[in-house]
Amino acid sequence: MSTPACGGLDPLAGLSSLDDPVRQRLYQYIASCDDPVARDDAAAAAGISRTLAAYHLDKLAEAGILSVSYARPAGRSGPGAGRPAKRYERTRNELSVSVPPRNYGLLADLLVTAMDADGDGTVRTAVWSAARRAGRITASKHGILEALREHGYEPAVTDDGDIELRNCPFDRLAREHTETVCGLNLQLIQGMLEGIDAPPQRAALTPCERRCCVTVRAPGRIGRHR
């Protein structure tokens, strides 16, 4: 019934651990943060006690939804600094369930491998063209933010008006075939911009660990970097 996840985790058990409003709030907050989150901060964001937050965070970690690291507060080191505290971040393991079992990941692996092996660029051009067309169609119906959400990018608008993408829907493939998959992301998102009659150049490659490699610049910020 379930597709095996990295590390031998049971995806059905892992996903069922999110069937709790408190755990959902904790997970959503941690997923929105770029850096590992301390228990106190997670508790404050979820509006619960530190003790209750610690319980739920550890349960999510046991289920493979979160990963755990240890660090002291910034600026504190050496004797007297105290023990390193637990910090949590979203795991890069993938959990998925299908009934009956399906293996779309294998198909994706084969397609990306074929693109990498494509000497004259014919396969890559065809796939990128299809991605651009799919982006145009989706955004023309729903707008760019909803199109990005629908495709799993988890868009977040910054104070500057840029759209950062907190998740790469193709993360595992992007780590193994970075240039090819990042190029596909760029084509898909540039197609979304075309779908709302916006300049496709607003989408630019801005590689960043643990996020999508593309940022959608605010109007008037094309080509600018922070």
PyMOL commands that set and color helices and strands:
alter all, ss='L'
color gray80, all
select helices_A, chain A and resi 6-8+11-16+21-31+39-46+50-62+104-116+122-142+144-150+171-176+178-195+200-202
alter helices_A, ss='H'
color red, helices_A
select strands_A, chain A and resi 2-3+37-38+66-71+85-90+96-97+155-157+163-165+203-205+214-216
alter strands_A, ss='S'
color yellow, strands_A
deselect
rebuild
show_as cartoon
